[in-house]
Amino acid sequence: MRVQHAGVLGYLEPVSAPVYALLLLGQGIAAWTIAGGALICVAGALVVMFGEREELMPA
């Protein structure tokens, strides 16, 4: 995995905080939070699907 792709996928971690707050604490999630989380998930999916793959060097 390329470093650039790992950085984008690292943004998926903060998306889990509101989900855990909803499930464990019963807190509500604002519409802007849902929209932002959806954009982050879509960006991560696009990176995984269409990002260039790093070729392995032959040994």
CHARMM-style PDB file with segment names, atoms N, HN, CA, C and O in Angstrom:
ATOM      1  N   MET     1       0.848  -1.164   0.000  1.00  0.00      PROA
ATOM      2  CA  MET     1       0.000   0.000   0.000  1.00  0.00      PROA
ATOM      3  C   MET     1       0.897   1.232   0.000  1.00  0.00      PROA
ATOM      4  O   MET     1       1.892   1.275   0.724  1.00  0.00      PROA
ATOM      5  N   ARG     2       0.562   2.207  -0.787  1.00  0.00      PROA
ATOM      6  HN  ARG     2      -0.246   2.171  -1.375  1.00  0.00      PROA
ATOM      7  CA  ARG     2       1.335   3.434  -0.852  1.00  0.00      PROA
ATOM      8  C   ARG     2       1.087   4.275   0.397  1.00  0.00      PROA
ATOM      9  O   ARG     2       0.033   4.187   1.027  1.00  0.00      PROA
ATOM     10  N   VAL     3       2.056   5.071   0.729  1.00  0.00      PROA
ATOM     11  HN  VAL     3       2.913   5.142   0.218  1.00  0.00      PROA
ATOM     12  CA  VAL     3       1.959   5.920   1.918  1.00  0.00      PROA
ATOM     13  C   VAL     3       0.798   6.904   1.780  1.00  0.00      PROA
ATOM     14  O   VAL     3       0.103   7.182   2.758  1.00  0.00      PROA
ATOM     15  N   GLN     4       0.588   7.422   0.598  1.00  0.00      PROA
ATOM     16  HN  GLN     4       1.152   7.196  -0.196  1.00  0.00      PROA
ATOM     17  CA  GLN     4      -0.499   8.365   0.383  1.00  0.00      PROA
ATOM     18  C   GLN     4      -1.852   7.711   0.641  1.00  0.00      PROA
ATOM     19  O   GLN     4      -2.761   8.339   1.185  1.00  0.00      PROA
ATOM     20  N   HSD     5      -1.978   6.472   0.256  1.00  0.00      PROA
ATOM     21  HN  HSD     5      -1.241   5.962  -0.186  1.00  0.00      PROA
ATOM     22  CA  HSD     5      -3.242   5.758   0.466  1.00  0.00      PROA
ATOM     23  C   HSD     5      -3.452   5.482   1.944  1.00  0.00      PROA
ATOM     24  O   HSD     5      -4.571   5.601   2.444  1.00  0.00      PROA
ATOM     25  N   ALA     6      -2.405   5.118   2.639  1.00  0.00      PROA
ATOM     26  HN  ALA     6      -1.496   5.021   2.233  1.00  0.00      PROA
ATOM     27  CA  ALA     6      -2.521   4.842   4.077  1.00  0.00      PROA
ATOM     28  C   ALA     6      -2.941   6.100   4.827  1.00  0.00      PROA
ATOM     29  O   ALA     6      -3.705   6.015   5.789  1.00  0.00      PROA
ATOM     30  N   GLY     7      -2.460   7.254   4.408  1.00  0.00      PROA
ATOM     31  HN  GLY     7      -1.839   7.323   3.627  1.00  0.00      PROA
ATOM     32  CA  GLY     7      -2.852   8.503   5.049  1.00  0.00      PROA
ATOM     33  C   GLY     7      -4.333   8.783   4.901  1.00  0.00      PROA
ATOM     34  O   GLY     7      -4.990   9.190   5.859  1.00  0.00      PROA
ATOM     35  N   VAL     8      -4.859   8.570   3.718  1.00  0.00      PROA
ATOM     36  HN  VAL     8      -4.325   8.239   2.940  1.00  0.00      PROA
ATOM     37  CA  VAL     8      -6.288   8.791   3.490  1.00  0.00      PROA
ATOM     38  C   VAL     8      -7.107   7.783   4.289  1.00  0.00      PROA
ATOM     39  O   VAL     8      -8.122   8.143   4.885  1.00  0.00      PROA
ATOM     40  N   LEU     9      -6.680   6.543   4.305  1.00  0.00      PROA
ATOM     41  HN  LEU     9      -5.855   6.250   3.821  1.00  0.00      PROA
ATOM     42  CA  LEU     9      -7.418   5.532   5.053  1.00  0.00      PROA
ATOM     43  C   LEU     9      -7.327   5.755   6.558  1.00  0.00      PROA
ATOM     44  O   LEU     9      -8.193   5.297   7.303  1.00  0.00      PROA
ATOM     45  N   GLY    10      -6.295   6.450   7.011  1.00  0.00      PROA
ATOM     46  HN  GLY    10      -5.591   6.823   6.406  1.00  0.00      PROA
ATOM     47  CA  GLY    10      -6.175   6.770   8.428  1.00  0.00      PROA
ATOM     48  C   GLY    10      -7.279   7.703   8.908  1.00  0.00      PROA
ATOM     49  O   GLY    10      -7.575   7.758  10.102  1.00  0.00      PROA
ATOM     50  N   TYR    11      -7.889   8.439   7.977  1.00  0.00      PROA
ATOM     51  HN  TYR    11      -7.649   8.395   7.007  1.00  0.00      PROA
ATOM     52  CA  TYR    11      -8.987   9.326   8.342  1.00  0.00      PROA
ATOM     53  C   TYR    11     -10.261   8.552   8.691  1.00  0.00      PROA
ATOM     54  O   TYR    11     -11.222   9.146   9.180  1.00  0.00      PROA
ATOM     55  N   LEU    12     -10.284   7.267   8.453  1.00  0.00      PROA
ATOM     56  HN  LEU    12      -9.503   6.784   8.055  1.00  0.00      PROA
ATOM     57  CA  LEU    12     -11.465   6.474   8.806  1.00  0.00      PROA
ATOM     58  C   LEU    12     -11.606   6.286  10.319  1.00  0.00      PROA
ATOM     59  O   LEU    12     -12.707   6.038  10.812  1.00  0.00      PROA
ATOM     60  N   GLU    13     -10.508   6.402  11.049  1.00  0.00      PROA
ATOM     61  HN  GLU    13      -9.614   6.604  10.649  1.00  0.00      PROA
ATOM     62  CA  GLU    13     -10.578   6.211  12.501  1.00  0.00      PROA
ATOM     63  C   GLU    13     -11.490   7.229  13.190  1.00  0.00      PROA
ATOM     64  O   GLU    13     -12.316   6.822  14.007  1.00  0.00      PROA
ATOM     65  N   PRO    14     -11.383   8.545  12.900  1.00  0.00      PROA
ATOM     66  CA  PRO    14     -12.275   9.493  13.578  1.00  0.00      PROA
ATOM     67  C   PRO    14     -13.752   9.294  13.244  1.00  0.00      PROA
ATOM     68  O   PRO    14     -14.622   9.752  13.986  1.00  0.00      PROA
ATOM     69  N   VAL    15     -14.036   8.622  12.145  1.00  0.00      PROA
ATOM     70  HN  VAL    15     -13.330   8.251  11.542  1.00  0.00      PROA
ATOM     71  CA  VAL    15     -15.431   8.362  11.782  1.00  0.00      PROA
ATOM     72  C   VAL    15     -16.075   7.426  12.797  1.00  0.00      PROA
ATOM     73  O   VAL    15     -17.284   7.484  13.017  1.00  0.00      PROA
ATOM     74  N   SER    16     -15.276   6.568  13.411  1.00  0.00      PROA
ATOM     75  HN  SER    16     -14.293   6.521  13.233  1.00  0.00      PROA
ATOM     76  CA  SER    16     -15.819   5.598  14.351  1.00  0.00      PROA
ATOM     77  C   SER    16     -16.237   6.228  15.682  1.00  0.00      PROA
ATOM     78  O   SER    16     -17.091   5.665  16.367  1.00  0.00      PROA
ATOM     79  N   ALA    17     -15.674   7.367  16.072  1.00  0.00      PROA
ATOM     80  HN  ALA    17     -14.980   7.824  15.515  1.00  0.00      PROA
ATOM     81  CA  ALA    17     -15.990   7.982  17.364  1.00  0.00      PROA
ATOM     82  C   ALA    17     -17.472   8.332  17.504  1.00  0.00      PROA
ATOM     83  O   ALA    17     -18.074   7.971  18.515  1.00  0.00      PROA
ATOM     84  N   PRO    18     -18.090   9.022  16.534  1.00  0.00      PROA
ATOM     85  CA  PRO    18     -19.528   9.291  16.686  1.00  0.00      PROA
ATOM     86  C   PRO    18     -20.383   8.017  16.675  1.00  0.00      PROA
ATOM     87  O   PRO    18     -21.421   7.950  17.333  1.00  0.00      PROA
ATOM     88  N   VAL    19     -19.939   7.021  15.928  1.00  0.00      PROA
ATOM     89  HN  VAL    19     -19.095   7.075  15.393  1.00  0.00      PROA
ATOM     90  CA  VAL    19     -20.695   5.755  15.891  1.00  0.00      PROA
ATOM     91  C   VAL    19     -20.652   5.089  17.267  1.00  0.00      PROA
ATOM     92  O   VAL    19     -21.675   4.616  17.762  1.00  0.00      PROA
ATOM     93  N   TYR    20     -19.466   5.051  17.885  1.00  0.00      PROA
ATOM     94  HN  TYR    20     -18.635   5.435  17.483  1.00  0.00      PROA
ATOM     95  CA  TYR    20     -19.362   4.483  19.230  1.00  0.00      PROA
ATOM     96  C   TYR    20     -20.150   5.308  20.243  1.00  0.00      PROA
ATOM     97  O   TYR    20     -20.764   4.746  21.150  1.00  0.00      PROA
ATOM     98  N   ALA    21     -20.142   6.641  20.101  1.00  0.00      PROA
ATOM     99  HN  ALA    21     -19.643   7.098  19.364  1.00  0.00      PROA
ATOM    100  CA  ALA    21     -20.916   7.493  21.005  1.00  0.00      PROA
ATOM    101  C   ALA    21     -22.406   7.191  20.880  1.00  0.00      PROA
ATOM    102  O   ALA    21     -23.136   7.206  21.872  1.00  0.00      PROA
ATOM    103  N   LEU    22     -22.847   6.920  19.669  1.00  0.00      PROA
ATOM    104  HN  LEU    22     -22.255   6.907  18.863  1.00  0.00      PROA
ATOM    105  CA  LEU    22     -24.257   6.581  19.454  1.00  0.00      PROA
ATOM    106  C   LEU    22     -24.584   5.221  20.068  1.00  0.00      PROA
ATOM    107  O   LEU    22     -25.570   5.074  20.790  1.00  0.00      PROA
ATOM    108  N   LEU    23     -23.748   4.235  19.772  1.00  0.00      PROA
ATOM    109  HN  LEU    23     -22.947   4.354  19.186  1.00  0.00      PROA
ATOM    110  CA  LEU    23     -24.037   2.875  20.233  1.00  0.00      PROA
ATOM    111  C   LEU    23     -23.852   2.692  21.740  1.00  0.00      PROA
ATOM    112  O   LEU    23     -24.671   2.045  22.391  1.00  0.00      PROA
ATOM    113  N   LEU    24     -22.791   3.254  22.288  1.00  0.00      PROA
ATOM    114  HN  LEU    24     -22.125   3.780  21.758  1.00  0.00      PROA
ATOM    115  CA  LEU    24     -22.468   3.008  23.691  1.00  0.00      PROA
ATOM    116  C   LEU    24     -23.080   4.025  24.648  1.00  0.00      PROA
ATOM    117  O   LEU    24     -23.429   3.677  25.776  1.00  0.00      PROA
ATOM    118  N   LEU    25     -23.214   5.274  24.214  1.00  0.00      PROA
ATOM    119  HN  LEU    25     -22.930   5.557  23.298  1.00  0.00      PROA
ATOM    120  CA  LEU    25     -23.688   6.319  25.108  1.00  0.00      PROA
ATOM    121  C   LEU    25     -25.068   6.842  24.762  1.00  0.00      PROA
ATOM    122  O   LEU    25     -25.667   7.586  25.540  1.00  0.00      PROA
ATOM    123  N   GLY    26     -25.574   6.463  23.608  1.00  0.00      PROA
ATOM    124  HN  GLY    26     -25.088   5.859  22.977  1.00  0.00      PROA
ATOM    125  CA  GLY    26     -26.894   6.906  23.198  1.00  0.00      PROA
ATOM    126  C   GLY    26     -26.947   8.355  22.746  1.00  0.00      PROA
ATOM    127  O   GLY    26     -28.028   8.939  22.678  1.00  0.00      PROA
ATOM    128  N   GLN    27     -25.800   8.948  22.437  1.00  0.00      PROA
ATOM    129  HN  GLN    27     -24.921   8.474  22.493  1.00  0.00      PROA
ATOM    130  CA  GLN    27     -25.770  10.330  21.971  1.00  0.00      PROA
ATOM    131  C   GLN    27     -26.213  10.399  20.517  1.00  0.00      PROA
ATOM    132  O   GLN    27     -25.989   9.473  19.738  1.00  0.00      PROA
ATOM    133  N   GLY    28     -26.834  11.494  20.174  1.00  0.00      PROA
ATOM    134  HN  GLY    28     -27.016  12.247  20.807  1.00  0.00      PROA
ATOM    135  CA  GLY    28     -27.270  11.692  18.802  1.00  0.00      PROA
ATOM    136  C   GLY    28     -26.113  12.121  17.913  1.00  0.00      PROA
ATOM    137  O   GLY    28     -25.077  12.579  18.395  1.00  0.00      PROA
ATOM    138  N   ILE    29     -26.304  11.969  16.625  1.00  0.00      PROA
ATOM    139  HN  ILE    29     -27.146  11.597  16.234  1.00  0.00      PROA
ATOM    140  CA  ILE    29     -25.293  12.376  15.649  1.00  0.00      PROA
ATOM    141  C   ILE    29     -25.914  13.437  14.763  1.00  0.00      PROA
ATOM    142  O   ILE    29     -27.000  13.246  14.216  1.00  0.00      PROA
ATOM    143  N   ALA    30     -25.210  14.573  14.624  1.00  0.00      PROA
ATOM    144  HN  ALA    30     -24.328  14.729  15.069  1.00  0.00      PROA
ATOM    145  CA  ALA    30     -25.710  15.674  13.794  1.00  0.00      PROA
ATOM    146  C   ALA    30     -25.621  15.298  12.312  1.00  0.00      PROA
ATOM    147  O   ALA    30     -24.826  14.447  11.914  1.00  0.00      PROA
ATOM    148  N   ALA    31     -26.446  15.947  11.525  1.00  0.00      PROA
ATOM    149  HN  ALA    31     -27.092  16.639  11.849  1.00  0.00      PROA
ATOM    150  CA  ALA    31     -26.461  15.677  10.078  1.00  0.00      PROA
ATOM    151  C   ALA    31     -25.116  16.020   9.446  1.00  0.00      PROA
ATOM    152  O   ALA    31     -24.675  15.326   8.531  1.00  0.00      PROA
ATOM    153  N   TRP    32     -24.448  17.093   9.924  1.00  0.00      PROA
ATOM    154  HN  TRP    32     -24.806  17.657  10.668  1.00  0.00      PROA
ATOM    155  CA  TRP    32     -23.147  17.471   9.377  1.00  0.00      PROA
ATOM    156  C   TRP    32     -22.101  16.408   9.692  1.00  0.00      PROA
ATOM    157  O   TRP    32     -21.198  16.170   8.890  1.00  0.00      PROA
ATOM    158  N   THR    33     -22.217  15.776  10.840  1.00  0.00      PROA
ATOM    159  HN  THR    33     -22.950  15.970  11.491  1.00  0.00      PROA
ATOM    160  CA  THR    33     -21.281  14.713  11.206  1.00  0.00      PROA
ATOM    161  C   THR    33     -21.471  13.504  10.301  1.00  0.00      PROA
ATOM    162  O   THR    33     -20.497  12.888   9.867  1.00  0.00      PROA
ATOM    163  N   ILE    34     -22.706  13.171  10.021  1.00  0.00      PROA
ATOM    164  HN  ILE    34     -23.497  13.672  10.374  1.00  0.00      PROA
ATOM    165  CA  ILE    34     -22.996  12.056   9.117  1.00  0.00      PROA
ATOM    166  C   ILE    34     -22.491  12.363   7.712  1.00  0.00      PROA
ATOM    167  O   ILE    34     -21.903  11.504   7.056  1.00  0.00      PROA
ATOM    168  N   ALA    35     -22.723  13.596   7.254  1.00  0.00      PROA
ATOM    169  HN  ALA    35     -23.201  14.294   7.787  1.00  0.00      PROA
ATOM    170  CA  ALA    35     -22.265  13.980   5.915  1.00  0.00      PROA
ATOM    171  C   ALA    35     -20.741  13.934   5.820  1.00  0.00      PROA
ATOM    172  O   ALA    35     -20.199  13.442   4.830  1.00  0.00      PROA
ATOM    173  N   GLY    36     -20.052  14.435   6.828  1.00  0.00      PROA
ATOM    174  HN  GLY    36     -20.492  14.834   7.632  1.00  0.00      PROA
ATOM    175  CA  GLY    36     -18.594  14.393   6.829  1.00  0.00      PROA
ATOM    176  C   GLY    36     -18.056  12.984   6.877  1.00  0.00      PROA
ATOM    177  O   GLY    36     -17.101  12.655   6.173  1.00  0.00      PROA
ATOM    178  N   GLY    37     -18.665  12.142   7.709  1.00  0.00      PROA
ATOM    179  HN  GLY    37     -19.440  12.409   8.281  1.00  0.00      PROA
ATOM    180  CA  GLY    37     -18.250  10.740   7.785  1.00  0.00      PROA
ATOM    181  C   GLY    37     -18.475  10.010   6.472  1.00  0.00      PROA
ATOM    182  O   GLY    37     -17.663   9.181   6.061  1.00  0.00      PROA
ATOM    183  N   ALA    38     -19.587  10.325   5.819  1.00  0.00      PROA
ATOM    184  HN  ALA    38     -20.246  10.999   6.153  1.00  0.00      PROA
ATOM    185  CA  ALA    38     -19.864   9.690   4.523  1.00  0.00      PROA
ATOM    186  C   ALA    38     -18.830  10.110   3.480  1.00  0.00      PROA
ATOM    187  O   ALA    38     -18.382   9.284   2.685  1.00  0.00      PROA
ATOM    188  N   LEU    39     -18.450  11.382   3.477  1.00  0.00      PROA
ATOM    189  HN  LEU    39     -18.814  12.054   4.123  1.00  0.00      PROA
ATOM    190  CA  LEU    39     -17.440  11.842   2.524  1.00  0.00      PROA
ATOM    191  C   LEU    39     -16.095  11.163   2.778  1.00  0.00      PROA
ATOM    192  O   LEU    39     -15.399  10.784   1.835  1.00  0.00      PROA
ATOM    193  N   ILE    40     -15.733  11.011   4.044  1.00  0.00      PROA
ATOM    194  HN  ILE    40     -16.298  11.319   4.810  1.00  0.00      PROA
ATOM    195  CA  ILE    40     -14.476  10.346   4.378  1.00  0.00      PROA
ATOM    196  C   ILE    40     -14.512   8.886   3.939  1.00  0.00      PROA
ATOM    197  O   ILE    40     -13.530   8.378   3.397  1.00  0.00      PROA
ATOM    198  N   CYS    41     -15.630   8.211   4.167  1.00  0.00      PROA
ATOM    199  HN  CYS    41     -16.428   8.623   4.608  1.00  0.00      PROA
ATOM    200  CA  CYS    41     -15.748   6.803   3.756  1.00  0.00      PROA
ATOM    201  C   CYS    41     -15.704   6.659   2.237  1.00  0.00      PROA
ATOM    202  O   CYS    41     -15.086   5.727   1.721  1.00  0.00      PROA
ATOM    203  N   VAL    42     -16.346   7.566   1.524  1.00  0.00      PROA
ATOM    204  HN  VAL    42     -16.848   8.323   1.942  1.00  0.00      PROA
ATOM    205  CA  VAL    42     -16.322   7.521   0.067  1.00  0.00      PROA
ATOM    206  C   VAL    42     -14.900   7.761  -0.443  1.00  0.00      PROA
ATOM    207  O   VAL    42     -14.445   7.083  -1.364  1.00  0.00      PROA
ATOM    208  N   ALA    43     -14.202   8.725   0.157  1.00  0.00      PROA
ATOM    209  HN  ALA    43     -14.572   9.276   0.906  1.00  0.00      PROA
ATOM    210  CA  ALA    43     -12.819   8.990  -0.256  1.00  0.00      PROA
ATOM    211  C   ALA    43     -11.939   7.767  -0.012  1.00  0.00      PROA
ATOM    212  O   ALA    43     -11.113   7.421  -0.856  1.00  0.00      PROA
ATOM    213  N   GLY    44     -12.110   7.115   1.125  1.00  0.00      PROA
ATOM    214  HN  GLY    44     -12.781   7.395   1.811  1.00  0.00      PROA
ATOM    215  CA  GLY    44     -11.346   5.907   1.409  1.00  0.00      PROA
ATOM    216  C   GLY    44     -11.642   4.792   0.428  1.00  0.00      PROA
ATOM    217  O   GLY    44     -10.736   4.087  -0.014  1.00  0.00      PROA
ATOM    218  N   ALA    45     -12.907   4.635   0.089  1.00  0.00      PROA
ATOM    219  HN  ALA    45     -13.644   5.208   0.447  1.00  0.00      PROA
ATOM    220  CA  ALA    45     -13.280   3.597  -0.874  1.00  0.00      PROA
ATOM    221  C   ALA    45     -12.702   3.900  -2.257  1.00  0.00      PROA
ATOM    222  O   ALA    45     -12.243   2.991  -2.948  1.00  0.00      PROA
ATOM    223  N   LEU    46     -12.722   5.162  -2.660  1.00  0.00      PROA
ATOM    224  HN  LEU    46     -13.095   5.900  -2.099  1.00  0.00      PROA
ATOM    225  CA  LEU    46     -12.161   5.527  -3.959  1.00  0.00      PROA
ATOM    226  C   LEU    46     -10.656   5.286  -4.002  1.00  0.00      PROA
ATOM    227  O   LEU    46     -10.128   4.837  -5.019  1.00  0.00      PROA
ATOM    228  N   VAL    47      -9.972   5.577  -2.920  1.00  0.00      PROA
ATOM    229  HN  VAL    47     -10.400   5.942  -2.094  1.00  0.00      PROA
ATOM    230  CA  VAL    47      -8.530   5.334  -2.869  1.00  0.00      PROA
ATOM    231  C   VAL    47      -8.231   3.851  -2.990  1.00  0.00      PROA
ATOM    232  O   VAL    47      -7.321   3.456  -3.718  1.00  0.00      PROA
ATOM    233  N   VAL    48      -8.983   3.036  -2.288  1.00  0.00      PROA
ATOM    234  HN  VAL    48      -9.723   3.356  -1.696  1.00  0.00      PROA
ATOM    235  CA  VAL    48      -8.753   1.591  -2.335  1.00  0.00      PROA
ATOM    236  C   VAL    48      -9.067   1.037  -3.723  1.00  0.00      PROA
ATOM    237  O   VAL    48      -8.325   0.198  -4.233  1.00  0.00      PROA
ATOM    238  N   MET    49     -10.154   1.496  -4.338  1.00  0.00      PROA
ATOM    239  HN  MET    49     -10.756   2.178  -3.924  1.00  0.00      PROA
ATOM    240  CA  MET    49     -10.572   0.941  -5.626  1.00  0.00      PROA
ATOM    241  C   MET    49      -9.749   1.463  -6.797  1.00  0.00      PROA
ATOM    242  O   MET    49      -9.385   0.692  -7.685  1.00  0.00      PROA
ATOM    243  N   PHE    50      -9.451   2.755  -6.811  1.00  0.00      PROA
ATOM    244  HN  PHE    50      -9.746   3.381  -6.089  1.00  0.00      PROA
ATOM    245  CA  PHE    50      -8.848   3.353  -7.995  1.00  0.00      PROA
ATOM    246  C   PHE    50      -7.430   3.857  -7.797  1.00  0.00      PROA
ATOM    247  O   PHE    50      -6.821   4.353  -8.744  1.00  0.00      PROA
ATOM    248  N   GLY    51      -6.895   3.746  -6.609  1.00  0.00      PROA
ATOM    249  HN  GLY    51      -7.390   3.344  -5.839  1.00  0.00      PROA
ATOM    250  CA  GLY    51      -5.539   4.206  -6.358  1.00  0.00      PROA
ATOM    251  C   GLY    51      -4.527   3.305  -7.048  1.00  0.00      PROA
ATOM    252  O   GLY    51      -4.746   2.104  -7.206  1.00  0.00      PROA
ATOM    253  N   GLU    52      -3.420   3.906  -7.455  1.00  0.00      PROA
ATOM    254  HN  GLU    52      -3.243   4.882  -7.326  1.00  0.00      PROA
ATOM    255  CA  GLU    52      -2.376   3.123  -8.097  1.00  0.00      PROA
ATOM    256  C   GLU    52      -1.743   2.192  -7.072  1.00  0.00      PROA
ATOM    257  O   GLU    52      -1.523   2.570  -5.920  1.00  0.00      PROA
ATOM    258  N   ARG    53      -1.461   1.002  -7.498  1.00  0.00      PROA
ATOM    259  HN  ARG    53      -1.639   0.695  -8.433  1.00  0.00      PROA
ATOM    260  CA  ARG    53      -0.843   0.030  -6.605  1.00  0.00      PROA
ATOM    261  C   ARG    53       0.658   0.049  -6.793  1.00  0.00      PROA
ATOM    262  O   ARG    53       1.167   0.235  -7.899  1.00  0.00      PROA
ATOM    263  N   GLU    54       1.346  -0.146  -5.700  1.00  0.00      PROA
ATOM    264  HN  GLU    54       0.933  -0.297  -4.802  1.00  0.00      PROA
ATOM    265  CA  GLU    54       2.792  -0.170  -5.744  1.00  0.00      PROA
ATOM    266  C   GLU    54       3.248  -1.561  -6.183  1.00  0.00      PROA
ATOM    267  O   GLU    54       2.825  -2.571  -5.620  1.00  0.00      PROA
ATOM    268  N   GLU    55       4.105  -1.600  -7.180  1.00  0.00      PROA
ATOM    269  HN  GLU    55       4.449  -0.780  -7.638  1.00  0.00      PROA
ATOM    270  CA  GLU    55       4.589  -2.880  -7.681  1.00  0.00      PROA
ATOM    271  C   GLU    55       5.752  -3.346  -6.827  1.00  0.00      PROA
ATOM    272  O   GLU    55       6.603  -2.550  -6.429  1.00  0.00      PROA
ATOM    273  N   LEU    56       5.783  -4.628  -6.552  1.00  0.00      PROA
ATOM    274  HN  LEU    56       5.093  -5.274  -6.875  1.00  0.00      PROA
ATOM    275  CA  LEU    56       6.868  -5.200  -5.764  1.00  0.00      PROA
ATOM    276  C   LEU    56       8.103  -5.382  -6.626  1.00  0.00      PROA
ATOM    277  O   LEU    56       8.013  -5.745  -7.799  1.00  0.00      PROA
ATOM    278  N   MET    57       9.232  -5.130  -6.042  1.00  0.00      PROA
ATOM    279  HN  MET    57       9.305  -4.835  -5.090  1.00  0.00      PROA
ATOM    280  CA  MET    57      10.502  -5.316  -6.754  1.00  0.00      PROA
ATOM    281  C   MET    57      10.840  -6.796  -6.758  1.00  0.00      PROA
ATOM    282  O   MET    57      10.740  -7.446  -5.718  1.00  0.00      PROA
ATOM    283  N   PRO    58      11.239  -7.350  -7.902  1.00  0.00      PROA
ATOM    284  CA  PRO    58      11.633  -8.768  -7.926  1.00  0.00      PROA
ATOM    285  C   PRO    58      12.886  -8.985  -7.107  1.00  0.00      PROA
ATOM    286  O   PRO    58      13.791  -8.151  -7.111  1.00  0.00      PROA
ATOM    287  N   ALA    59      12.941 -10.098  -6.408  1.00  0.00      PROA
ATOM    288  HN  ALA    59      12.206 -10.776  -6.405  1.00  0.00      PROA
ATOM    289  CA  ALA    59      14.093 -10.389  -5.547  1.00  0.00      PROA
ATOM    290  C   ALA    59      15.265 -10.947  -6.325  1.00  0.00      PROA
ATOM    291  OT1 ALA    59      16.309 -11.241  -5.743  1.00  0.00      PROA
TER     292      ALA     59
END
